[in-house]
Amino acid sequence: MKWIKNMAVPIGCGLVLLFLLKAVFFVGYVPTASMEPAIRAGSFIFGARFAEKLERGDVIVFKHEGLLLVKRIAGRPGDVVYSDGELLTVPAGCYYVLGDNADDSIDSRYWDDPFVPVSDLIARICLPR
């Protein structure tokens, strides 16, 4: 019985931390140079899993073809963006994203469907200002 009392606080803290990392915060790793110079290759990132309103310029983590990617929002719903020689309107509920390092980023410019649906968003990254 004493063992249970001694372990209750550490186990409770561990469960709260696990909940925070799964539901509120995001901690990840960026293995490529696609977001340099803002985020260097090999950097760890921290973000919020729920964001109030995403703006052009926000850096987000999202799912794309089974991978988690980190890119900057370049187009919000209703925006007109220039992509691969044509003008596209970002549909409702989607974003158009680009890597900061255009020479080393596979992003909306290269995908068959260039838009990231809101349902695929994971987190907004907190960058130092």
Sequence and secondary structure as in RCSB ss.txt:
>XXXX:A:sequence
MKWIKNMAVPIGCGLVLLFLLKAVFFVGYVPTASMEPAIRAGSFIFGARFAEKLERGDVIVFKHEGLLLVKRIAG
RPGDVVYSDGELLTVPAGCYYVLGDNADDSIDSRYWDDPFVPVSDLIARICLPR
>XXXX:A:secstr
 HHHHHHHHHHHHHHHHHHIIIIIEEEEEE SSTTTTTS TTEEEEEESS S   TT EEEEEETTEEEEEEEEE
 TT EEEETTEEEE  TTEEEEE SSGGG   TTTSSS EEEGGGEEEEE    
